[in-house]
Amino acid sequence: MRSPLKSLVLLAIVSIAPSLFAPHLLAQDWAKANLEKSPRHREWVPIQHDGHTVNSYVVYPEVKAKAPVVILIHEIFGLSDWAKEMADEIAAAGYIVIAPDLLSGAGPNGGGSDAFPSMEATTKAISTLTPDGVNADLSAVAAYSKTIPSANGKLFVTGYCWGGGKSFLFATKRNDLTAAFVFYGPPPPDADLKNITAPIFGFYAGNDARIGATVPGTIEAMKTAGKKFEPVTYEGAGHGFMRAGEDPAPPASTTPAMAAANKKARDEAFARLTMLLKQFNSASKAETATPNSSPVIKASTIKPAEPVVCHDPNMVMTGSM
């Protein structure tokens, strides 16, 4: 049983954590600088459905042939400069990337992610989004992807943190996905797994028990459902390592060991992502449809502690301490 004192300390940590990390998460000048150096064509597309407009950031690769489309679902922190930079990096590997701002119209004066005055306000707004509303937005984005002249018809989805859970859930709603890449996000309900037709690839942090604790059960549930699920756990990395591992100036609370583990995980995970995208792009439809599952793979062995700074507000403290 958790002691009263420990519970109070835990509550205090959860309460102040967003304020400790929010200023750093808001300041992503390094990501913006990388974007400004990019040679790729980037544009905003207003995608409309059911009287709603989803402003989406689209990045095109510099390639000769038609390319697959990757839908990128942002973190709980909205469509940040890092999320846009991540879209640009995937596009650099040869893919059309569409990153919808799922806070379109929800911000002050009808704005989107960049209209919120603070990270707390952004995460609070994210918590009001409904699964049906998010899936409707993503479905509209998927439909738009089919109209892009330079797209080759293959459709992927990837998401990070809150977006990781939404990418897994979206895979239960679409039968035209080639694959889904879930970065440290929670799984959908077991009852929905039977609807998945695409293989799911998971990317998890070793020091993220809140999400990591769900992985063994997801492996079993996906195996029972006869679906392909291949998770990799990057030991020593903390939740949000794709962003944290790229940050050239991590917050003061991040030790050198933490920073090294996050960078290693980020590099390995990005290499895995692009390798899988390349394999699926070159494979036939029949080759990508065979379901199976595999156990959790441990990708490295460093184990420093890393605070959780990126999460779904509806899942805070579902584990035990």
N, C-alpha and C positions, 0 to 999 in steps of 0.2 A: 504494500500500500504506500502511496506517495505521502510523505509527511506534510503537515500544514505549512511549515516553513519553506520546504522545497517547492510546494505549489505556489506560494506567494512570490518566490524568486523567479520561478518559471513564468508566471503571469507578468511580472515586471519586465522580463527580457522580451517577451512577445510584444508587450505594449510599446517599448521604446525602440525595438529593432528597426522598424520602418523609418523612424526619425533619424536614426544613426546612419543609415545607408542611403536614404533618399537623396541628400544633396549630391553624393558621389554618383548615383545612378542618373541623376538629371544632367550632370556635367559629362557629356560624352563628346567633347571637342575632338578627341583623337579619332573617333568613328566618323565624325563629320569631315575631318581633314582627309581621311582616307577616301571618302566618297568624292570629295572635290577633285581628287587626283585621278579618278576613274575615267577611262576613255569610253565606257559603255553608254549606250543611249538609255536614259531613264526618263520616265514620264508618269504623270498622275492620270488615272482613268476613273471617271465617275461611273460605277456600275450600279444600275438601277434595278430594283425589284420591289413589287408590292408597295409602291409609293415611298420607298426608302432608297437612299443613295449610299453606297459603300465606296468611299474614296480609296483607291488602290494604287500602290506604288509598283510600277512594272519596270523591270530591268531586262534588257535584251543582250544576249551574248554576241560576240563578234565571230560568227561562224558562217560557213558557206551553205550548209544544208539546213533543212528544217530541224527544229529542236523540240524536245519535250518541255512541258510546262511543270514547274514546281510551285505549288501554293505554299507560302510561308506564313505561319501563324505566330504572331508576336507574343512576348511575355506578358505577364500581368501589368507591366509598366507601359503598356501601349506601344504604338508604332514609333519607337524611339530611333535615334540616329544609329544606334547599334543594330537594330532590327533591319533598317534599310541597308546598312553596310553589309550585314550578313547576306541579304538578298543579292547585293552586288557581287559578293565573293562566290556565291553559288552560280551566278550568271557567268562569272569569269571562267568557270569550269565547263561552260557550254550549254547552259539551260536558260530558258525564259522563266523568270521568277516573278510571281505576283504576290505582293504582301499587302493584304487588305487592312485598312485601319478599322478595326472592329468597334472603335469608339466614334466612328463617323456620325455626326449629328448629336452626339451625347454630351459634347463639351459645352462650355459657356458660349452663349450666342450662336448655338448650333454648330460649333466647331468640332474638331476631332481630338486626337491624342495631344497635339501640340497646343491646344487651347487651355489645358488645365494648368492651374497656377502652382500645383505641387504634386509630388509623387503620391502623397496620401489621397489627394482628390482623385488622381488617376486610378489608383487601385480600388478606391471606393466605388467609382463609376463602373469599373470592370465587374465588380461583385454584383451589380444589378443586371448584367446581361443574362438572358435566359439561354439554356442549351438550344432550344428550338430557334430562337432568334439568331444565335451564332451560326447554327447549321444552315439556316436560310441564307444568310449572308455568304457563307462559304459555297453553298450550292450555286448562287448567282455568279460568284467568281469562277467556279468550275465551268459553268455554262459559257461565260465570256471567253474562257481559255479555248473553247472549241471554235471560236470565231477568228482567232488570230491566224492570219495567213501563213506566218512562218512557223507555226506549231505543227508537230508531226503526229499529234493524236494521243501521245502517251502523257498521262497525268499522274503526278506525285503530290504528296502533301508532307510537310514537315512542320513541327511546332516545338516551342521551347517553353519550359516551365508551365504556366497556365495554358499556353498554346500547345504544349506537348500533350496535355490531356485532351484538348480539343481536337488535335490531329488524330488521336486514337479513336475518339468518339466519332469523328467525321468518317473514318474508315468503316464504321458500322452503318453508315447512311448511303454510301456510294458503291456501286458495283463496277465503276469504270476506272477506279484507281489502279495504277500499275504497282505501287508500293507506298507504304507510309513509314515515315521516320520520326519516331517519338523520342524527344529529348527530355528526360527527367520529368515526365508528366504522369498523372494517375491514370489507371485504366478505366474503361467504361464498365457499367454493370455486366456481370457474367451473362445475364440473359440476352444481352445485345451482341455478344461475341459471335453467335451463330450467323449473324448477317454479314460478317466480314468476308470479303472475297480476295482482298489483296494481302500479300505478305506484310507483316509488321516487324520493323527493326527498332529495338529499343537501345537508348544510350543513357546510362545511369551513373550517378556519382557514388563512390564508395562511402563518403561521409554525408549521407543524406538519408538517414533511416526513415524519415517520414514517407518518402517515396520508395526507397529501396525495400522497405518491408512489404510493399505490395507486389514485388516482382515474383517471388516464388508462387504465390497464389495465382498470378496471371499466367505463369508458365503452365500450371496444371489446368487452369480453366481453358486456355487456348488449346492445349493438347486434347482435352475432353471434347472441345468443339471441333477438333480436326483442322485447326488453323495454324498457319506458319507464324511463329513468333521467335525471333532471335535477339535476345537482349545481351548487351555488353555492359559490364560495370567497370568503371575506371577508378581503381582504388586510390585513395588519397585526395581525390577531387571533391569539391563541394558543389552543392546545388547551384546551377547557373554557370557552370564552368565554361560554356561556350563564349559567354560574354566576359566573365572574369578572367579567363585564360588569355584573352586578347588585350586586356586593359594594360597599357604600359605603365600606369601609375595606380596600382590597387590601393584601397583604403588602408589607413594606418593599422587597422586591426588584423590585416592579412600578413601572416608571417612569411618569410622567404620560402619556407617549405610548402606552405599552402599555395603561394603564387606559382612555385615550380610544378606542383602537382596539377594545378588547374591548367597551366599552359601545356603540359604534357598531354593531359586528357583532351584538351581542345584540339591540339594538333592531330592526335590519333583519331579522334572522333570525326574531324573534318575529312581526313584521309579515307576513313571507312565510308563516310557518306558519299563522297565523290566516286569512290570505287564501286559502290553499289549502284549508284545512278548510272554509271557507265555500263555496268553489266546488264542492267535492266533495259537500257536504251538499245543495246545491241542484241538482246535476246528476243525470241519470238514470244507471242502471247501464251502459247502452250507451255513454253519453258518457264514462265514466271507464275504459273497458276497451280503448281503442285504444292499442297499444304504439308507442312511438317513443323516440328518445334525442336528447340535445342535448349540445353541448360544455360544458366547464367555463365558468362565468360568473364573472368577477372583480367583486366587489361594491364594493371600495374600494381605495385606493392607498397607505395608510400602511403602512410596513414596519419597525416596531421589532421587536427580538428578544423572544421570550416563552418562558420555560422550560416544558417539558412537565411537568405535575403531575398528570395524570389519564390512566391508560392501562390496557390489558389486560396483566397481568403476563406472559402468554405471548407478547407481541409486543414486549417491550422490546428496543430496539436492533437491530431487523431491518434498518434502513437502514445507510448508511455515513456517515462524517464525514471 
